Amino acid sequence: MTKTQTRAGLVAACLLFWGSAALAASPEQILNFRPKQDVAVSTPTPQEVNTCRVSWTPNSVGGGTWLLLDPQGRPLRRFVDNKGDKKPHIWSYFRDGIEVYREIDADLNGEPDQYRWLNSGGMKWGVDLNKDHKIDAWKMISAEEVSQEIVQAIVTHDFARVQALFITDAEITALGFPAAEAGRLRELQKQPYTRFQETVGKLPNLNDKTRWVHLETTAPQCLPADVLGGKQDVIKYGRGLILCETNGKNDWVQTGELIKVGLTWRIIEAPIAGDAAVDAATGATDPALQPLLDQLREHDAKAPKAGGPGANAGIATYNLARADLLEQIVAKVKPEEREQWIRQIADCLGAAAQNSPENDKTAYQRLVTLEDQMVKGVAGSNLAAYVTYREMQAESAPRLSKAGPDSSKIQEQWLARLTKFVSTYPQGEDTPEALMQLGMVSEFANKEIEAKKWYERLVKDYHDNPLAVRAQGALRRLDLEGKVLELSGNQLNGGAFNISQWRGKVVVVYYWASWNKDRCVADLAVLKQLLDTYGSKGLALVCVNLDNTVEEANAYLQRSPAPGIQLFQPGGLESPLATQYGVMVLPNLFLVDKDGKCLSRNIQQVSGLEEEIKKRLN
């Protein structure tokens, strides 16, 4: 199964008419439809298509629902005929079994006019007024998604795309701005096309390979109605900075002010190239900041390359110097603009601390000081949470990486810190990651009841977070013994595989990756011996490779051929083969009996398999 990223306009959706043959719709017919907007969805490989299934469920208006399931039984597509003309009028697309995108034909004429991104796909809801498959207005869109739209508008030189993001005159009126503020907003929107073209001209490096990285903002501001003199409180960001990357080169784009109108974030002026602090009214760069920003840009151009594991003096020195520059910038910017720079300081000090020699605590002590300042100055805030979590990582990572007699004690201390963090910062952006860490470390400490509690909380409270898929898989794994293990996918040689075809055999399922060769080389050698000895007596082996790319997997196997069936999906530990059972640490091994049920999910050493295999074969 692959995650296909579609681009608007590159692939046209083919409208099928099945008529009385609705029940006979094939996977190929369903897959002829393509999303009309940019979205990553799961799409079966050609080898998997034949094992996909389509069901048809009629409804009360003479129509019904076509549902396409992947080989593992997860939904891929769901199309609904809610008119009774045997044509889809709602098109739903899924990623890893979760709906992430939906197209809606609101007037039931056979063409979508509304586009919604859902769950981990986002929250955008766009409207296509003239059915040209381009979004003319937004009913919902987050600030981050606004910044993504800006990047794509610049990449494609599409002014109409950025124009759809502007606050409208009707919205200015509806928010009840006083005359002076309304006039300011309208003045900023003058000549937006010219300003947009200037920005495009200053960013020639941006192209179809450009990747949106993140949006940096200050904390949102609330302008009370009684102070502003308007009809209602106004929520806004004073300024946003977009970081995007093209072939290893970073570029910055400024959004200007962002204003919240209902569930939609709006821009009030055309985007500007660069990361310099800009006065919203004049567009002028703060002269006091420009020398520091120039120094920061020059410093970043000399960033060292990451090396292997362990301390790296070059990275530590680079990040300490960068933190020095950022602290000078923080001292000069307005208070409401400091958060984005403080976050960068925390990142730099965290990276420096983890790359410093064990006896050099300079970077770590600076990070602790910054944490104390945030905890006292903005207690309970997302900024305090952000800095605290970086300090926690910097303190624990070196200790957790070392095996020794104190390992259990160190794990307990890490669990205690994580527990306190999720309690203190339930809404922190790192809280889902902390919950995942609590589950994983609890598993390592053989506290499975505790692990389940943390995974369940992650799934319940952060179901839209990508980590929730892994947590759900981990819960499935922890409850797997005595249940039928489901596993299917493509082999590295291109053939399709489903473990159900091996009923009547004892099956070893071994998850591995070439980057873990220190362990998997010995394991695969033992597995080959077991297969040679017991293969004729009913033993089978399926290996699940979790390298990030097929090239990495094949390169290793060409040097060191491995036994058994080799399954592969791109994405490594983020691939569906890994998230299905929440496999987060390699190697991992399951033993399956002749009825297809999991006998064991926690055999730690391949060398301990033989006795269990002999018992089951007999």
VMD Tcl script that draws the C-alpha trace (Angstrom):
set ca {
  {0.00 0.00 0.00}
  {1.38 3.40 -0.91}
  {0.46 6.90 0.18}
  {-0.18 8.82 -3.02}
  {0.16 12.60 -2.97}
  {-2.05 13.99 -5.72}
  {-1.63 17.41 -7.22}
  {-4.62 19.46 -8.30}
  {-4.96 19.49 -12.06}
  {-2.42 16.72 -12.69}
  {-4.88 13.83 -12.67}
  {-8.50 14.29 -13.65}
  {-11.14 12.19 -11.93}
  {-13.15 10.02 -14.28}
  {-16.89 10.01 -13.51}
  {-18.19 6.50 -13.91}
  {-21.81 5.54 -14.53}
  {-22.54 2.08 -13.29}
  {-26.32 2.07 -13.76}
  {-27.91 -1.25 -12.85}
  {-24.46 -2.78 -12.48}
  {-23.78 -0.88 -9.24}
  {-23.30 -4.10 -7.31}
  {-20.59 -5.18 -9.76}
  {-18.34 -2.12 -9.41}
  {-14.73 -3.29 -9.41}
  {-11.74 -1.95 -7.43}
  {-10.30 -0.66 -10.72}
  {-13.47 1.37 -11.40}
  {-13.43 2.88 -7.93}
  {-9.72 3.70 -8.21}
  {-10.28 5.53 -11.51}
  {-11.43 8.44 -9.37}
  {-8.69 10.78 -8.18}
  {-8.87 13.62 -5.63}
  {-9.09 16.97 -7.36}
  {-7.06 18.75 -4.66}
  {-3.63 18.21 -3.07}
  {-3.89 15.38 -0.54}
  {-1.99 12.20 0.40}
  {-4.23 9.11 0.37}
  {-3.62 5.37 0.54}
  {-3.64 3.67 -2.83}
  {-3.09 -0.05 -3.42}
  {-0.25 -1.18 -5.64}
  {-1.17 -3.00 -8.87}
  {-0.40 -6.29 -7.15}
  {-2.78 -5.47 -4.27}
  {-5.75 -4.37 -6.38}
  {-6.97 -7.93 -6.99}
  {-7.17 -8.57 -3.25}
  {-9.20 -5.39 -2.54}
  {-12.98 -5.73 -2.06}
  {-15.92 -3.52 -3.04}
  {-19.27 -3.64 -1.24}
  {-22.55 -1.91 -2.15}
  {-25.12 -0.84 0.48}
  {-28.41 0.61 -0.83}
  {-30.12 3.56 0.88}
  {-33.68 4.89 1.14}
  {-33.47 7.27 -1.85}
  {-32.65 4.58 -4.39}
  {-28.94 5.16 -4.21}
  {-26.33 3.69 -1.91}
  {-22.70 3.49 -0.87}
  {-19.74 1.90 -2.62}
  {-17.02 0.97 -0.10}
  {-13.57 -0.16 -1.24}
  {-11.51 -2.07 1.36}
  {-7.80 -2.84 1.22}
  {-6.40 -6.39 1.69}
  {-6.34 -5.81 5.46}
  {-10.02 -4.80 5.52}
  {-9.39 -1.07 5.99}
  {-11.40 1.46 3.95}
  {-9.68 3.07 0.96}
  {-12.59 4.84 -0.78}
  {-16.25 5.45 0.07}
  {-18.53 6.94 -2.57}
  {-22.17 7.80 -1.85}
  {-25.08 8.17 -4.25}
  {-27.55 10.26 -2.21}
  {-29.74 11.13 -5.19}
  {-30.62 7.74 -6.63}
  {-29.08 8.23 -10.07}
  {-26.34 5.60 -9.58}
  {-23.65 8.29 -9.59}
  {-21.45 9.32 -6.67}
  {-22.19 12.70 -5.11}
  {-19.88 12.30 -2.10}
  {-16.34 11.01 -2.62}
  {-14.38 10.02 0.52}
  {-10.67 9.12 0.48}
  {-8.76 7.39 3.28}
  {-5.19 7.17 4.53}
  {-4.26 4.19 6.73}
  {-7.96 3.41 7.19}
  {-8.93 6.95 8.32}
  {-10.89 9.40 6.15}
  {-8.65 12.37 5.36}
  {-10.42 14.04 2.41}
  {-13.96 14.38 1.06}
  {-15.45 15.91 -2.08}
  {-19.11 16.96 -1.99}
  {-21.55 17.60 -4.84}
  {-23.90 19.89 -2.92}
  {-26.28 20.59 -5.82}
  {-26.28 16.93 -6.98}
  {-25.32 17.62 -10.58}
  {-22.47 15.12 -10.67}
  {-19.50 17.49 -10.07}
  {-18.01 18.31 -6.65}
  {-18.26 21.91 -5.49}
  {-16.97 21.54 -1.93}
  {-13.71 20.03 -0.69}
  {-13.01 19.00 2.91}
  {-9.82 17.80 4.60}
  {-10.54 15.67 7.69}
  {-8.84 14.04 10.69}
  {-5.06 13.82 10.13}
  {-5.57 15.37 6.67}
  {-6.35 18.74 8.25}
  {-9.45 20.90 8.73}
  {-9.77 22.87 5.48}
  {-13.19 23.25 3.87}
  {-13.12 24.97 0.50}
  {-15.89 25.98 -1.90}
  {-15.64 25.88 -5.69}
  {-18.17 28.43 -6.96}
  {-17.77 27.83 -10.71}
  {-16.90 24.10 -10.66}
  {-13.47 24.53 -12.24}
  {-11.95 22.39 -9.45}
  {-10.27 25.45 -7.92}
  {-11.24 26.77 -4.50}
  {-12.75 30.26 -4.60}
  {-13.60 30.65 -0.90}
  {-12.89 28.96 2.42}
  {-15.52 27.94 4.99}
  {-12.82 26.61 7.35}
  {-9.03 26.78 7.32}
  {-6.36 26.86 10.04}
  {-3.48 29.34 10.20}
  {-1.02 26.56 9.31}
  {-3.09 25.59 6.27}
  {-3.26 29.23 5.20}
  {0.54 29.27 5.20}
  {0.61 26.07 3.12}
  {-1.76 27.65 0.60}
  {0.50 30.70 0.41}
  {3.53 28.56 -0.41}
  {1.66 26.70 -3.15}
  {0.32 29.97 -4.58}
  {3.89 31.29 -4.85}
  {5.17 28.01 -6.33}
  {2.45 28.01 -9.01}
  {2.37 31.82 -9.45}
  {-1.37 31.59 -8.77}
  {-2.63 34.90 -7.42}
  {-6.23 33.63 -7.35}
  {-5.16 30.99 -4.81}
  {-3.78 33.58 -2.40}
  {-6.68 35.94 -3.12}
  {-9.09 33.34 -1.71}
  {-7.31 33.76 1.65}
  {-7.91 37.51 2.03}
  {-10.38 38.85 4.58}
  {-13.42 40.10 2.70}
  {-15.16 43.43 3.02}
  {-18.26 41.61 4.32}
  {-16.16 39.94 7.03}
  {-14.60 43.25 8.07}
  {-18.12 44.63 8.44}
  {-19.39 41.53 10.26}
  {-16.55 41.70 12.81}
  {-17.69 45.24 13.60}
  {-14.31 46.96 13.36}
  {-14.41 50.68 14.13}
  {-14.00 52.90 11.09}
  {-10.29 53.59 11.61}
  {-9.35 49.89 11.93}
  {-11.62 48.89 9.03}
  {-9.95 51.57 6.93}
  {-6.50 50.27 7.86}
  {-7.41 46.73 6.83}
  {-8.83 47.86 3.51}
  {-5.78 50.05 2.85}
  {-3.44 47.06 3.33}
  {-5.28 45.17 0.62}
  {-4.60 47.75 -2.07}
  {-2.48 46.58 -4.99}
  {-2.18 42.99 -3.67}
  {-1.46 41.60 -7.14}
  {1.60 43.83 -7.60}
  {2.93 42.95 -4.17}
  {2.33 39.23 -4.79}
  {4.25 39.36 -8.07}
  {7.14 41.12 -6.33}
  {7.24 38.28 -3.77}
  {7.21 35.65 -6.52}
  {10.11 37.45 -8.21}
  {12.13 37.46 -4.98}
  {11.68 33.72 -4.48}
  {12.90 32.15 -7.74}
  {14.16 29.11 -5.87}
  {10.62 27.90 -5.05}
  {9.36 25.17 -7.40}
  {7.30 21.97 -7.42}
  {9.94 20.33 -5.20}
  {9.47 22.95 -2.49}
  {8.38 21.54 0.88}
  {6.44 23.51 3.50}
  {8.22 22.96 6.83}
  {6.28 24.97 9.41}
  {4.61 28.24 10.34}
  {6.13 30.26 13.15}
  {3.91 32.74 14.98}
  {3.81 34.66 18.19}
  {1.11 33.79 20.72}
  {-2.36 34.72 19.41}
  {-3.66 38.08 20.56}
  {-7.18 38.80 21.79}
  {-8.39 42.34 21.09}
  {-11.37 42.91 23.43}
  {-14.41 44.47 21.83}
  {-14.69 47.14 24.54}
  {-11.11 48.28 23.94}
  {-11.13 47.96 20.16}
  {-14.48 49.67 19.89}
  {-15.96 46.88 17.79}
  {-18.89 44.46 18.04}
  {-16.93 41.41 19.22}
  {-13.52 40.28 20.44}
  {-10.99 39.75 17.65}
  {-8.39 36.94 17.69}
  {-5.31 37.45 15.55}
  {-1.63 36.72 15.05}
  {0.49 39.83 14.73}
  {2.74 38.15 12.21}
  {3.56 34.75 10.79}
  {6.78 33.35 9.30}
  {6.66 30.40 6.89}
  {9.74 28.20 6.56}
  {9.95 26.19 3.34}
  {12.76 24.06 1.92}
  {13.83 23.38 -1.65}
  {16.62 20.88 -2.35}
  {18.26 21.62 1.00}
  {17.91 25.43 0.77}
  {15.60 27.24 3.20}
  {13.43 30.23 2.33}
  {11.20 32.37 4.53}
  {7.88 33.98 3.65}
  {5.95 36.43 5.82}
  {2.17 36.23 6.08}
  {1.58 39.57 7.71}
  {-1.29 39.70 10.20}
  {-3.66 36.73 10.44}
  {-7.21 37.35 11.68}
  {-9.64 34.66 12.83}
  {-13.12 34.89 11.33}
  {-15.26 32.09 12.74}
  {-13.39 28.87 11.86}
  {-11.38 30.56 9.12}
  {-8.05 32.36 9.41}
  {-7.61 35.28 7.00}
  {-4.67 37.29 5.70}
  {-4.96 41.05 5.30}
  {-2.12 41.67 2.83}
  {-0.09 39.87 0.21}
  {2.81 37.72 1.51}
  {6.35 39.12 1.63}
  {9.63 37.32 0.96}
  {12.25 37.06 3.72}
  {12.31 36.73 7.50}
  {13.09 40.30 8.52}
  {10.78 41.95 11.04}
  {8.45 44.14 9.00}
  {6.18 46.96 10.07}
  {2.68 46.00 8.96}
  {1.73 49.52 7.94}
  {4.84 50.55 6.02}
  {6.46 47.25 5.01}
  {9.80 48.57 6.32}
  {12.42 46.36 7.95}
  {13.31 47.22 11.54}
  {16.82 48.71 11.09}
  {17.90 47.64 14.58}
  {17.23 43.99 13.72}
  {18.61 43.79 10.20}
  {22.31 43.37 11.15}
  {21.43 40.53 13.51}
  {19.24 38.84 10.90}
  {22.04 39.16 8.37}
  {24.44 37.52 10.84}
  {21.94 34.73 11.49}
  {21.54 34.08 7.77}
  {25.34 33.97 7.29}
  {25.68 31.66 10.29}
  {23.02 29.26 8.96}
  {24.79 29.10 5.61}
  {27.75 27.49 7.42}
  {25.74 24.89 9.32}
  {27.73 21.64 9.80}
  {26.42 18.33 8.51}
  {25.03 15.85 10.97}
  {27.31 12.94 11.70}
  {26.75 9.57 13.34}
  {25.51 8.89 16.87}
  {27.27 10.42 19.86}
  {28.65 13.86 20.64}
  {29.48 16.17 17.74}
  {31.51 19.21 18.75}
  {30.82 21.02 15.46}
  {27.04 20.79 15.89}
  {27.27 21.81 19.54}
  {29.39 24.89 18.74}
  {27.16 25.90 15.83}
  {23.97 25.72 17.90}
  {25.45 27.57 20.88}
  {26.53 30.43 18.61}
  {23.12 30.45 16.93}
  {21.44 30.65 20.35}
  {23.62 33.69 21.16}
  {22.34 35.49 18.06}
  {18.74 34.52 18.76}
  {18.96 35.87 22.30}
  {20.11 39.21 20.92}
  {17.15 39.21 18.53}
  {14.74 38.45 21.39}
  {16.09 41.47 23.27}
  {15.19 43.78 20.36}
  {11.83 42.51 19.05}
  {8.45 43.48 20.47}
  {7.24 41.30 23.37}
  {4.43 39.82 21.27}
  {6.99 38.71 18.64}
  {9.38 36.89 20.97}
  {7.83 33.43 21.12}
  {9.02 32.20 17.71}
  {12.60 33.22 18.54}
  {12.50 31.69 22.03}
  {11.37 28.38 20.54}
  {14.39 28.45 18.23}
  {16.67 29.15 21.19}
  {15.28 26.10 22.98}
  {15.83 23.96 19.86}
  {19.43 25.18 19.52}
  {20.32 24.65 23.18}
  {18.71 21.21 23.12}
  {20.71 20.18 20.05}
  {23.91 21.61 21.55}
  {23.36 19.80 24.85}
  {22.84 16.43 23.14}
  {25.98 16.90 21.04}
  {28.27 18.12 23.84}
  {30.80 15.90 25.65}
  {29.44 14.25 28.77}
  {31.41 16.55 31.08}
  {30.33 19.78 29.32}
  {27.00 21.01 30.69}
  {27.19 24.55 29.30}
  {24.36 24.19 26.80}
  {22.20 22.15 29.16}
  {22.53 24.69 31.99}
  {21.52 27.50 29.63}
  {18.48 25.46 28.61}
  {17.55 24.90 32.27}
  {17.80 28.64 32.89}
  {15.55 29.34 29.91}
  {13.07 26.75 31.19}
  {12.98 28.41 34.62}
  {12.30 31.78 32.99}
  {9.41 30.39 30.94}
  {7.87 28.41 33.80}
  {7.89 31.50 36.03}
  {7.06 34.08 33.36}
  {4.41 32.28 31.28}
  {3.41 29.39 33.53}
  {1.23 26.73 31.91}
  {1.62 28.18 28.42}
  {2.43 26.27 25.24}
  {5.75 28.11 25.15}
  {6.65 26.91 28.65}
  {5.65 23.38 27.58}
  {7.79 23.61 24.43}
  {10.94 24.69 26.31}
  {10.35 22.21 29.14}
  {10.07 19.24 26.78}
  {13.34 20.18 25.03}
  {15.07 20.33 28.41}
  {13.62 16.94 29.32}
  {14.88 15.41 26.07}
  {18.33 16.94 26.47}
  {18.60 15.62 30.03}
  {17.25 12.11 29.43}
  {18.45 11.13 25.94}
  {22.13 10.52 26.84}
  {21.18 8.61 30.01}
  {18.56 6.41 28.33}
  {20.96 5.47 25.52}
  {23.40 3.83 27.94}
  {22.72 0.31 29.17}
  {23.88 -0.38 32.71}
  {22.89 -1.40 36.21}
  {21.00 1.88 36.70}
  {18.83 1.45 33.57}
  {15.68 0.61 35.52}
  {16.15 3.59 37.80}
  {16.71 5.91 34.84}
  {13.56 4.60 33.15}
  {11.54 5.22 36.31}
  {12.85 8.78 36.51}
  {11.96 9.38 32.86}
  {8.46 7.97 33.42}
  {8.01 10.30 36.39}
  {9.06 13.36 34.38}
  {6.81 12.44 31.46}
  {3.85 11.85 33.79}
  {4.34 15.27 35.36}
  {4.64 16.88 31.91}
  {1.35 15.49 30.52}
  {-0.39 16.51 33.75}
  {1.02 20.05 33.73}
  {0.61 20.64 29.98}
  {-2.42 18.64 28.76}
  {-2.69 20.86 25.67}
  {1.01 21.10 24.87}
  {1.99 20.34 21.29}
  {4.48 17.74 22.56}
  {1.95 16.04 24.86}
  {1.01 13.34 22.29}
  {4.71 12.50 21.90}
  {5.07 12.39 25.70}
  {2.11 9.99 25.96}
  {3.68 7.78 23.31}
  {6.95 7.79 25.25}
  {5.08 6.85 28.42}
  {3.54 3.88 26.65}
  {6.82 2.72 25.11}
  {8.92 3.08 28.25}
  {6.22 1.37 30.31}
  {6.41 -1.56 27.87}
  {10.21 -1.71 28.25}
  {9.72 -1.79 32.03}
  {7.23 -4.69 31.66}
  {4.36 -2.51 32.86}
  {1.86 -3.44 30.18}
  {-1.22 -2.29 32.10}
  {0.36 1.16 32.44}
  {1.41 1.12 28.79}
  {-2.16 0.39 27.68}
  {-3.43 3.26 29.83}
  {-1.12 5.76 28.14}
  {-1.80 4.45 24.61}
  {-5.55 4.58 25.26}
  {-5.30 8.16 26.46}
  {-3.36 9.13 23.36}
  {-5.98 7.52 21.08}
  {-8.88 9.10 23.00}
  {-7.56 12.63 23.56}
  {-5.52 13.06 20.36}
  {-7.30 10.83 17.84}
  {-6.43 13.20 14.97}
  {-2.71 13.13 15.78}
  {-0.62 10.80 13.55}
  {0.77 9.15 16.70}
  {-2.74 7.92 17.53}
  {-2.50 5.42 14.65}
  {0.68 3.95 16.15}
  {-0.83 3.91 19.64}
  {-3.91 2.07 18.35}
  {-1.61 -0.45 16.70}
  {0.31 -0.90 19.94}
  {-2.95 -1.63 21.77}
  {-3.80 -4.17 19.09}
  {-0.38 -5.79 19.55}
  {-0.63 -5.94 23.34}
  {-3.96 -7.74 23.00}
  {-2.85 -10.04 20.18}
  {-1.92 -13.29 21.92}
  {-4.57 -15.96 21.30}
  {-6.08 -13.97 18.41}
  {-5.68 -14.39 14.66}
  {-2.77 -12.36 13.36}
  {-3.59 -10.52 10.14}
  {-0.74 -9.64 7.81}
  {-0.72 -8.94 4.10}
  {1.21 -6.81 1.66}
  {3.63 -6.75 -1.23}
  {6.85 -8.68 -1.31}
  {10.08 -6.99 -2.30}
  {10.05 -9.13 -5.44}
  {6.62 -7.73 -6.37}
  {4.33 -10.62 -5.45}
  {1.33 -10.27 -3.15}
  {1.24 -12.08 0.21}
  {-1.37 -12.86 2.84}
  {-0.45 -14.86 5.93}
  {-3.80 -16.67 5.79}
  {-2.40 -18.72 2.90}
  {-0.08 -20.39 5.44}
  {-2.76 -21.83 7.71}
  {-1.59 -25.24 8.89}
  {1.99 -24.00 9.33}
  {3.82 -22.54 12.30}
  {4.91 -19.06 11.20}
  {7.65 -16.77 12.48}
  {6.99 -13.08 11.72}
  {10.19 -11.04 11.99}
  {10.28 -7.21 11.70}
  {13.67 -5.77 10.80}
  {15.56 -2.99 8.98}
  {19.02 -2.75 7.47}
  {20.00 0.17 9.70}
  {19.78 -2.28 12.64}
  {22.29 -4.65 11.06}
  {24.23 -5.17 14.31}
  {21.29 -7.21 15.55}
  {19.53 -8.45 12.42}
  {22.61 -10.08 10.81}
  {22.83 -12.63 13.62}
  {19.04 -13.02 13.88}
  {18.60 -13.71 10.16}
  {21.38 -16.29 10.28}
  {19.60 -18.14 13.11}
  {16.26 -17.89 11.31}
  {17.82 -19.40 8.19}
  {19.09 -22.35 10.22}
  {15.64 -22.86 11.75}
  {13.97 -22.69 8.33}
  {16.49 -25.13 6.85}
  {15.89 -27.55 9.73}
  {12.13 -27.29 10.17}
  {10.83 -25.89 6.89}
  {9.98 -29.35 5.56}
  {8.12 -30.09 8.82}
  {5.76 -27.10 8.59}
  {7.73 -24.00 9.64}
  {7.40 -20.81 7.57}
  {9.08 -17.42 7.88}
  {7.85 -13.99 6.79}
  {10.16 -11.02 7.30}
  {8.74 -7.49 7.35}
  {11.36 -4.99 6.22}
  {10.91 -1.51 7.69}
  {13.57 0.40 5.80}
  {12.40 3.79 4.57}
  {12.97 3.00 0.89}
  {12.97 -0.11 -1.27}
  {16.48 0.83 -2.44}
  {17.84 0.57 1.13}
  {16.21 -2.82 1.62}
  {17.39 -4.25 -1.69}
  {20.93 -2.92 -1.26}
  {21.26 -4.81 2.01}
  {19.70 -8.01 0.68}
  {22.00 -8.00 -2.35}
  {24.98 -7.99 0.03}
  {23.43 -10.36 2.57}
  {20.57 -12.51 1.23}
  {17.95 -13.24 3.89}
  {15.61 -16.23 4.27}
  {11.82 -16.34 3.98}
  {9.27 -14.04 2.39}
  {10.27 -10.35 2.49}
  {7.39 -7.85 2.79}
  {7.93 -4.13 2.25}
  {6.02 -0.83 2.19}
  {7.65 2.59 1.94}
  {7.71 4.65 5.09}
  {9.76 2.63 7.54}
  {8.38 2.80 11.08}
  {5.60 5.09 9.81}
  {4.39 2.59 7.19}
  {1.12 0.68 7.64}
  {3.09 -2.56 8.08}
  {4.65 -1.01 11.19}
  {1.67 0.92 12.55}
  {-0.74 -2.04 12.14}
  {0.65 -3.53 15.36}
  {2.47 -0.47 16.69}
  {5.93 -1.83 15.95}
  {8.26 0.93 17.18}
  {11.42 -0.93 18.17}
  {13.40 -3.34 16.01}
  {13.81 -6.20 15.75}
  {10.35 -7.45 16.70}
  {9.07 -11.00 16.48}
  {5.71 -12.81 16.58}
  {5.16 -16.58 16.64}
  {1.93 -17.80 15.00}
  {0.39 -21.27 15.39}
  {-1.17 -23.53 12.75}
  {-4.60 -21.90 13.27}
  {-3.18 -18.47 12.47}
  {-3.32 -17.31 16.11}
  {-0.49 -15.42 17.78}
  {1.31 -17.61 20.31}
  {3.77 -14.98 21.46}
  {4.42 -11.32 20.74}
  {7.31 -10.71 23.11}
  {10.03 -13.27 22.37}
  {13.14 -11.18 22.95}
  {15.77 -13.46 21.43}
  {15.60 -15.47 18.20}
  {17.85 -18.02 19.86}
  {15.01 -18.92 22.21}
  {12.63 -19.89 19.41}
  {13.66 -23.45 18.65}
  {12.12 -25.20 21.64}
  {8.79 -23.45 21.12}
  {8.84 -24.27 17.40}
  {9.54 -27.97 18.02}
  {6.69 -28.14 20.55}
  {4.21 -26.54 18.15}
  {5.24 -28.61 15.15}
  {4.77 -31.80 17.15}
}
mol new
graphics top color blue
foreach p $ca { graphics top sphere $p radius 0.5 }
foreach p [lrange $ca 0 end-1] q [lrange $ca 1 end] { graphics top cylinder $p $q radius 0.2 }
display resetview
